[in-house]
Amino acid sequence: MASQNQASRINRQTWHFAQDVRLQASAVAVGPKEGEGPLAAFFDKIHDDMYAGQQTWEDAERQLLEDAISALLQKAKITGQDVDVILAGDLLNQNITTNFTAEKLAIPLLGMYGACSTSMLTLANAAALVNAGYANKAIAACSSHNATAERQYRYPTEYGGQKPPSAQWTVTGAGAGLIGIGGNGPRITYATMGKVVDMGIKDPFDMGSAMAPAAVSTFLAHFQDTGRTPESYDLIVTGDLASVGYPIAKELLLQEGYDMDPVYNDCGLMIFSPDQDVFAGGSGCASSAVVTYGYILDQLNRGVLKKVLVCATGALLSPVSYQQGNSIPCIAHAVALEGGI
């Protein structure tokens, strides 16, 4: 078990992991559109169709999550028996993708839901369990699928409904990371857990505007709690604010005295090329997951990047809530990854 000086909470929102907690390995599986984007070389498995060889889109999403976790175990040269717990989530009702996948893996499961913030929600909590000694090895994972998300939250693709430019394209993919003490991979040093922020936005086709203030809230807490600034990092990314929310977040942070321009990017903008038809950019659990567990971890492991802050953003709406005219509460969770230490 960790002693008191091996873990600490900074104010209310930020955890400091004093033990040598590391993201020891990771793996990513994606769909065809993601495989046509600029980060394709960093993905372990690219399916050439949205069904991933399955009969339904929901089964396809399960296949993506299974592929990511299977590739992760192979890369780490371990089996599921070596993993104490998996923390995972997805966008579908009752985390159904996660539940079916975990049943096949036969690993103890902590199912977690944070909408599109689930990637860092699971990673932060996996790091906390490992740091405290409750797990020797833990897997953090999440998934999303464009067609399953559209069916649940908006209109099935067969409907052919028109979307405004502010809409986003849910990333089809899954990402998984292995967390343990020591070994290879970047250290997980801080996690800043977000508060729910609701600015009264009700449009489910404008997630970027809704989520940007939540990202800003978490960034401000992180900088104030840790004493760090944007200059402390080589790269800072949000999960899926895309072309609408990204400039809003930058402007709000600049008003607070933080110039993010030199180091700030957004996973929803990074995963697709400008010429791909994805409206405002990518979204979904997998947006931040596949960029982090694919591209960012590669750059940290190769020493191209030294310090990265990933702030995954999530819109906590449900089909029932927005159909009843409720606004969209949002949240963001941030994790600091540090290579070369």
C-alpha positions as CSV (number, residue, x, y, z in Angstrom):
1,M,0.0,0.0,0.0
2,A,1.1,3.5,-0.7
3,S,2.2,5.6,2.3
4,Q,0.7,9.1,2.8
5,N,3.7,10.8,1.2
6,Q,3.3,8.8,-2.0
7,A,0.0,10.4,-2.9
8,S,-1.5,13.8,-2.3
9,R,-4.5,15.8,-3.2
10,I,-3.9,19.4,-4.1
11,N,-6.9,21.5,-3.1
12,R,-10.2,19.9,-4.2
13,Q,-9.6,18.9,-7.8
14,T,-6.0,17.8,-8.4
15,W,-4.3,14.6,-7.5
16,H,-0.5,14.3,-7.5
17,F,0.9,10.8,-8.1
18,A,4.2,10.7,-6.2
19,Q,4.8,7.0,-7.0
20,D,6.4,6.0,-10.4
21,V,3.0,5.5,-12.0
22,R,3.5,5.0,-15.7
23,L,1.4,4.5,-18.9
24,Q,3.4,1.4,-19.8
25,A,1.8,0.5,-23.1
26,S,-1.2,1.5,-25.3
27,A,-3.1,0.4,-28.4
28,V,-5.7,1.8,-30.7
29,A,-8.2,0.4,-33.2
30,V,-10.2,2.7,-35.6
31,G,-12.6,2.7,-38.5
32,P,-12.0,3.6,-42.1
33,K,-12.4,7.4,-42.0
34,E,-9.9,7.6,-39.1
35,G,-7.6,5.4,-41.0
36,E,-7.6,7.9,-43.9
37,G,-6.6,10.8,-41.6
38,P,-3.2,12.2,-40.8
39,L,-2.5,10.0,-37.7
40,A,-3.1,6.6,-39.4
41,A,0.5,5.5,-38.9
42,F,0.0,5.6,-35.1
43,F,-3.0,3.2,-35.0
44,D,-2.6,-0.5,-34.4
45,K,-5.7,-1.7,-36.2
46,I,-7.6,0.0,-39.0
47,H,-10.9,-1.6,-40.1
48,D,-11.8,-1.0,-43.8
49,D,-15.5,-0.8,-43.1
50,M,-17.8,0.6,-40.4
51,Y,-19.1,-2.9,-39.5
52,A,-15.6,-4.2,-38.6
53,G,-16.7,-7.6,-39.9
54,Q,-19.8,-7.7,-37.6
55,Q,-23.5,-7.7,-38.3
56,T,-24.4,-4.5,-36.5
57,W,-22.8,-1.2,-35.7
58,E,-23.1,-2.0,-31.9
59,D,-21.2,-5.2,-32.4
60,A,-18.7,-3.4,-34.5
61,E,-18.0,-1.0,-31.6
62,R,-17.4,-4.0,-29.3
63,Q,-15.0,-5.4,-31.8
64,L,-13.0,-2.2,-31.8
65,L,-12.7,-2.2,-28.0
66,E,-11.8,-5.9,-28.0
67,D,-9.2,-5.2,-30.8
68,A,-7.6,-2.3,-28.8
69,I,-7.4,-4.3,-25.5
70,S,-6.1,-7.4,-27.3
71,A,-3.4,-5.4,-29.1
72,L,-2.5,-3.8,-25.8
73,L,-2.0,-7.1,-24.0
74,Q,0.1,-8.4,-26.9
75,K,2.3,-5.3,-26.9
76,A,2.8,-5.5,-23.2
77,K,3.5,-9.2,-23.4
78,I,1.0,-10.1,-20.7
79,T,-2.4,-11.8,-20.5
80,G,-5.7,-10.7,-18.9
81,Q,-4.7,-12.7,-15.8
82,D,-1.9,-10.2,-15.2
83,V,-4.4,-7.3,-15.0
84,D,-6.2,-6.5,-11.7
85,V,-8.9,-4.3,-13.0
86,I,-10.2,-2.6,-16.2
87,L,-11.7,0.9,-16.0
88,A,-13.7,1.5,-19.2
89,G,-16.7,3.3,-20.7
90,D,-18.4,4.3,-23.9
91,L,-21.3,6.5,-25.1
92,L,-24.1,3.9,-25.3
93,N,-26.8,3.5,-22.7
94,Q,-25.7,1.6,-19.6
95,N,-22.1,1.4,-21.0
96,I,-23.2,-1.7,-23.0
97,T,-20.1,-1.8,-25.2
98,T,-17.9,-1.9,-22.2
99,N,-20.0,-4.5,-20.4
100,F,-20.1,-7.0,-23.2
101,T,-16.4,-6.6,-23.8
102,A,-15.4,-7.0,-20.2
103,E,-17.5,-10.2,-20.0
104,K,-15.2,-11.7,-22.6
105,L,-12.1,-10.5,-21.0
106,A,-13.0,-11.9,-17.5
107,I,-11.2,-9.0,-15.8
108,P,-12.7,-7.2,-12.9
109,L,-14.5,-4.1,-14.3
110,L,-15.2,-0.6,-13.1
111,G,-17.5,0.8,-15.7
112,M,-17.3,4.6,-15.9
113,Y,-19.2,7.2,-17.8
114,G,-18.0,10.7,-18.5
115,A,-19.3,11.1,-22.1
116,C,-16.4,12.2,-24.3
117,S,-14.3,12.8,-21.2
118,T,-14.2,9.1,-20.4
119,S,-10.7,8.6,-21.7
120,M,-9.1,10.7,-19.0
121,L,-11.7,9.8,-16.4
122,T,-10.7,6.2,-16.7
123,L,-6.9,7.0,-16.9
124,A,-6.9,9.2,-13.9
125,N,-8.8,6.7,-11.7
126,A,-6.6,3.8,-13.0
127,A,-3.5,5.8,-12.0
128,A,-5.1,6.5,-8.6
129,L,-5.7,2.8,-7.9
130,V,-2.2,1.8,-8.9
131,N,-0.6,4.7,-7.0
132,A,-2.5,3.6,-3.8
133,G,-1.6,0.0,-4.2
134,Y,-5.1,-1.3,-4.9
135,A,-4.0,-2.6,-8.3
136,N,-0.6,-3.6,-9.6
137,K,-1.7,-3.3,-13.2
138,A,-4.9,-1.6,-14.5
139,I,-6.3,-1.0,-18.0
140,A,-8.0,2.3,-18.9
141,A,-10.1,2.1,-22.1
142,C,-13.0,3.6,-24.0
143,S,-14.7,3.5,-27.3
144,S,-17.2,5.3,-29.6
145,H,-18.7,4.6,-33.0
146,N,-20.1,7.2,-35.4
147,A,-23.2,5.1,-36.3
148,T,-24.0,3.9,-32.8
149,A,-23.8,7.4,-31.4
150,E,-25.9,8.9,-34.2
151,R,-28.6,6.3,-33.6
152,Q,-28.7,7.0,-29.9
153,Y,-28.3,10.7,-29.7
154,R,-29.6,12.2,-32.9
155,Y,-30.8,10.4,-36.1
156,P,-29.7,7.1,-37.6
157,T,-27.5,7.6,-40.7
158,E,-30.2,6.1,-42.8
159,Y,-32.5,9.0,-42.0
160,G,-30.2,11.4,-44.0
161,G,-30.9,14.4,-41.8
162,Q,-29.0,17.6,-42.6
163,K,-26.6,18.9,-40.0
164,P,-25.3,22.5,-39.4
165,P,-21.5,23.3,-39.7
166,S,-21.2,23.3,-35.9
167,A,-22.0,19.6,-35.7
168,Q,-19.2,17.1,-35.2
169,W,-18.3,13.7,-36.5
170,T,-18.1,11.0,-33.7
171,V,-14.9,9.1,-34.0
172,T,-15.1,5.4,-34.7
173,G,-12.5,3.8,-32.6
174,A,-11.2,2.6,-29.3
175,G,-8.1,3.2,-27.2
176,A,-6.6,1.3,-24.2
177,G,-3.7,2.0,-21.9
178,L,-1.9,-0.2,-19.4
179,I,-1.0,1.5,-16.1
180,G,1.5,0.2,-13.6
181,I,4.4,1.1,-11.4
182,G,7.8,1.6,-13.1
183,G,8.9,0.2,-16.4
184,N,8.7,2.0,-19.7
185,G,6.4,4.7,-20.8
186,P,5.7,8.2,-19.6
187,R,4.9,9.0,-16.0
188,I,1.4,10.0,-15.0
189,T,2.1,12.8,-12.6
190,Y,-1.1,14.8,-12.1
191,A,-4.8,14.4,-12.7
192,T,-7.2,17.4,-12.4
193,M,-10.8,16.3,-12.0
194,G,-13.4,18.6,-13.5
195,K,-16.6,20.2,-12.2
196,V,-19.8,20.1,-14.1
197,V,-20.3,23.4,-16.0
198,D,-23.6,24.3,-17.6
199,M,-23.8,27.5,-19.7
200,G,-27.4,26.9,-20.7
201,I,-26.6,25.7,-24.3
202,K,-29.3,23.3,-25.6
203,D,-28.2,22.5,-29.1
204,P,-27.0,18.9,-29.4
205,F,-25.4,19.9,-32.8
206,D,-23.1,22.4,-31.0
207,M,-21.1,20.4,-28.6
208,G,-18.0,22.6,-29.0
209,S,-19.6,25.7,-27.6
210,A,-21.2,23.7,-24.7
211,M,-17.9,22.0,-23.7
212,A,-15.4,24.8,-24.0
213,P,-16.2,26.5,-20.6
214,A,-15.8,23.1,-18.8
215,A,-12.4,22.7,-20.4
216,V,-11.4,26.2,-19.3
217,S,-12.6,25.5,-15.8
218,T,-10.4,22.4,-15.5
219,F,-7.4,24.1,-17.1
220,L,-7.7,27.0,-14.6
221,A,-7.9,24.5,-11.7
222,H,-4.9,22.6,-13.0
223,F,-2.7,25.7,-13.4
224,Q,-3.7,27.2,-10.1
225,D,-3.3,23.9,-8.2
226,T,0.0,22.8,-9.6
227,G,1.6,26.2,-10.2
228,R,2.2,25.3,-13.8
229,T,1.4,27.4,-16.9
230,P,0.9,26.6,-20.5
231,E,4.6,27.1,-21.0
232,S,5.2,24.1,-18.7
233,Y,4.0,21.7,-21.4
234,D,5.2,20.9,-24.9
235,L,1.6,20.1,-25.9
236,I,-1.8,20.7,-24.4
237,V,-4.8,19.1,-26.0
238,T,-8.5,19.1,-25.4
239,G,-10.6,16.1,-26.4
240,D,-13.1,17.3,-28.9
241,L,-13.9,21.0,-28.9
242,A,-13.2,21.0,-32.7
243,S,-13.3,24.1,-34.8
244,V,-16.2,25.8,-32.9
245,G,-15.1,25.2,-29.2
246,Y,-11.4,25.4,-29.7
247,P,-11.2,29.2,-30.4
248,I,-13.8,29.8,-27.6
249,A,-11.6,28.0,-25.1
250,K,-8.5,29.9,-26.2
251,E,-10.3,33.2,-25.9
252,L,-11.7,32.5,-22.5
253,L,-8.2,31.4,-21.2
254,L,-6.6,34.4,-22.7
255,Q,-9.0,36.6,-20.7
256,E,-7.8,34.7,-17.6
257,G,-4.2,35.5,-18.5
258,Y,-3.2,32.3,-20.1
259,D,-1.9,32.4,-23.7
260,M,-2.4,28.8,-25.0
261,D,-1.5,29.5,-28.7
262,P,2.1,28.1,-28.7
263,V,1.2,24.7,-27.3
264,Y,-2.5,24.1,-27.6
265,N,-4.3,21.8,-30.1
266,D,-7.5,19.7,-30.1
267,C,-7.8,16.0,-30.7
268,G,-11.0,16.6,-32.8
269,L,-9.0,18.7,-35.1
270,M,-5.9,16.5,-35.1
271,I,-7.5,13.2,-36.1
272,F,-9.0,14.2,-39.4
273,S,-7.5,16.1,-42.4
274,P,-9.1,19.5,-43.4
275,D,-10.4,18.0,-46.6
276,Q,-12.3,15.2,-44.8
277,D,-16.1,15.8,-44.5
278,V,-16.4,15.8,-40.7
279,F,-18.2,19.2,-40.2
280,A,-16.5,21.0,-37.3
281,G,-14.2,18.0,-36.5
282,G,-14.1,14.9,-34.4
283,S,-15.9,14.0,-31.2
284,G,-16.7,11.0,-29.0
285,C,-14.9,9.0,-26.4
286,A,-12.5,7.8,-29.0
287,S,-11.4,11.2,-30.2
288,S,-9.1,11.9,-27.3
289,A,-8.4,8.2,-26.7
290,V,-7.0,7.3,-30.1
291,V,-5.0,10.5,-30.4
292,T,-3.5,10.1,-26.9
293,Y,-2.9,6.3,-26.9
294,G,-1.7,6.5,-30.5
295,Y,0.1,9.7,-31.5
296,I,0.8,11.4,-28.2
297,L,2.2,8.3,-26.5
298,D,4.4,7.6,-29.5
299,Q,5.8,11.1,-29.3
300,L,6.4,10.9,-25.6
301,N,8.1,7.5,-25.9
302,R,10.4,8.7,-28.6
303,G,11.3,11.9,-26.7
304,V,9.8,14.3,-29.3
305,L,7.5,15.5,-26.5
306,K,8.5,15.7,-22.8
307,K,5.3,17.0,-21.1
308,V,1.8,16.7,-22.3
309,L,-1.5,17.7,-20.7
310,V,-4.6,15.9,-22.0
311,C,-7.9,17.5,-21.1
312,A,-10.8,15.3,-22.3
313,T,-14.1,17.1,-22.7
314,G,-17.6,15.6,-22.3
315,A,-21.2,16.7,-22.8
316,L,-23.3,15.0,-20.2
317,L,-26.6,15.1,-22.1
318,S,-29.0,12.2,-22.8
319,P,-31.6,11.8,-25.5
320,V,-34.3,12.2,-22.9
321,S,-32.8,15.3,-21.4
322,Y,-32.4,17.4,-24.5
323,Q,-35.8,16.2,-25.9
324,Q,-37.3,17.6,-22.8
325,G,-35.7,21.0,-23.4
326,N,-32.9,20.7,-20.8
327,S,-29.6,22.4,-21.3
328,I,-26.3,20.4,-21.7
329,P,-24.1,20.0,-18.6
330,C,-20.5,19.4,-19.4
331,I,-17.3,18.3,-17.7
332,A,-13.6,17.9,-18.5
333,H,-10.8,15.9,-16.8
334,A,-7.1,16.5,-17.4
335,V,-4.1,14.2,-17.0
336,A,-0.4,15.2,-17.2
337,L,1.9,12.8,-18.9
338,E,5.7,13.2,-18.6
339,G,8.3,11.3,-20.6
340,G,12.0,11.1,-20.1
341,I,11.8,10.7,-16.3
